Amino acid sequence: MIIMQTRNTHSACLLFALACFISLFFAVSPSFAVSDVPPPTNPLMVLSADKQFQYAQDLFSAKDYSTASGEYKRFVYFFPKDRRVEFAMYQIGMSHFLGGHYQEAVSAFKKLAEQYFDTEYSIKSYYRISEAYIQMKDFEQALIDLNNLVTISHNQDVKDEAFYRMGWIYIETASWDEARRYFNKISARNRRKFELEKLSAALEKETAIPHKNPKLAGFLSIVPGAGYLYCGRYQDALIAFLLNGGLIYAAYESFDKGQSALGGVISFVEFGFYSGNIYGAISSAHKYNRKNTGQFIQHLKENIKINLSADMRNQGVTLSLQWSF
Amino acid sequence: MNKLFYFILFLIVLAAFGTNAFAGKGVKSDHLKAANGDKAKKGDTLLFPIKIYQDYISSADGDRCPSYPTCSQYCSEAIKKHGAFLGWIMCSDRLIRDGRDETRLSDPVWINGKKRTYDPVSNNDFWWQ
C-alpha cells in the first residue's frame, strides 16, 4: 500500500515537472513567444553583377556622375572577374571627366591603361587622358601621353589618330610648324580619312593672320601714345599722349620755377604713366595677336577638325565630319 | 605761365580721375587667390592708400568703374602679384586704358546687373608670365 502510494506520488511529480517544463519552454523560447512585431522575412539582399552594373549605368545616363563613379567602383570591387570590369573602369574615368574632375579622370584612365594593354578601352583611355590634360591647359602632358601611346601601340590607325590629335594640340598652342610635322606623320592610307589636304590648305592661311609686333609697339611708345596708335587703340593713344605730355610739361615747369618738391612728385607720377604707356602698348600688341590667332584657331576647329571624340554619353565611338558651305 | 601750369595740371587730373578711372569700391575678384604672398608684403605700403581709397572715398563716391575688376582692385591685385614696381606700372597702364578702347576690344561681363569690361590682371600679364 505504501509502495502504491509512493508510485502515485512519483507519477504526480513527474507530470508536474513535465507541465512546468513545457510552460517554461513556451514562455522563454523566442521563436514561440507571442509578439506583435512580425519576424523579418528577407534579411539578406542579393547583389548581382547585372543589377549593380545597370544601376551604375542608369546613374551615368542620368548624368549623376559623382554617384555613378562610386557605383562603378563598387561593381569593380565586388565583381572583379566580370567581363565588364574594363568598361566599368573606363566609365569611372568618364564619370570624372564629364563631371569636370579632370585630375581624377586622369588617375582613373591611367589605372585602366596600366591594367590592360592594347585593348579598345585602354587606347581610348590614352585619348581621354590627353583630352583631360587639354581641359586643364596642360598641353605638354597631353602630348607626352599621346607620344606614349604612339610608342606602345602597334596599330597604325591608333598611331595616326594620335598624330592627328598631337597636331591639333600644336594648333591649339599656335605652333604651326610642329602641327604640320605631326600631320605629315599620318600614314598615306589615313590621310583622306583625316582630310589632311583640306587641313594643310587651311593651315597655309596662318601667315595671313593679322599680327602686331610687340617690340615695335614698345619702341614706338617712346612717343607717348604711338604704341597704342600702332595697335589700333586710338582713344587710348590720345589719352596717353595728353596725359604724358601734360605731366612732362608740368614737371618741367615745376623744376623751372624752382618748385623741386612738386616737380619730384609729378615726375614720380609721370614715371608710372610713361612706363605704363610702354607696357600697355606691348601688352596691347600681344592681346591683338592672341585675339586674332584665337579666332583663326576657332575657325579651323569649327570647319576643318574631324570630331574623333568617343560618344561621351554612350558606349559607341562616332566619327563625324564638319564642313562649311 | 602759372595759370597755364595749373590748367595743364587740372587737365591731367581730369583725364586721370574724371573718366571713372578710380571709381568704384573694389569688387573682390578671385584673382587675388593667385597673388604671390611674398610680393604682397613688398607692396603693402602701396596697398594702404588703395585700401583707404576703397574704404572711405569710393564708398562715398560711388561704384562707377566700367571695368571688372575695378581699377583700384586691379591695382591692388597687380601689386600683390608682381610687387610695387611692376604693380605701379600696370596700374598706370590700366588707368590710361580704362573705359575707352578696352570696352570695345575686351569681353563684357555682367556684375550686379551692370555691364562691365572684363580686364583682369591675367589679361595683361599672360605674355610674360
Interface residues (C-beta under 8 A of the other chain):
Chain A: P214 Y228 G232 R233 Y234 Q235 D236 I239 A240 L242 L243 G246 L247 Y249 A250 E253 S254 K257 G272 F273 S275 G276 N277 Y279 G280 I282 S283 H286 K287 R290 K291
Chain B: M1 N2 L4 F5 I8 L9 L11 I12 A15 A16 T19 W88 I89 M90 C91 S92 D93 R94 L95 I96 R97 R100 D101 E102 L105 N123 N124 D125 F126 W127
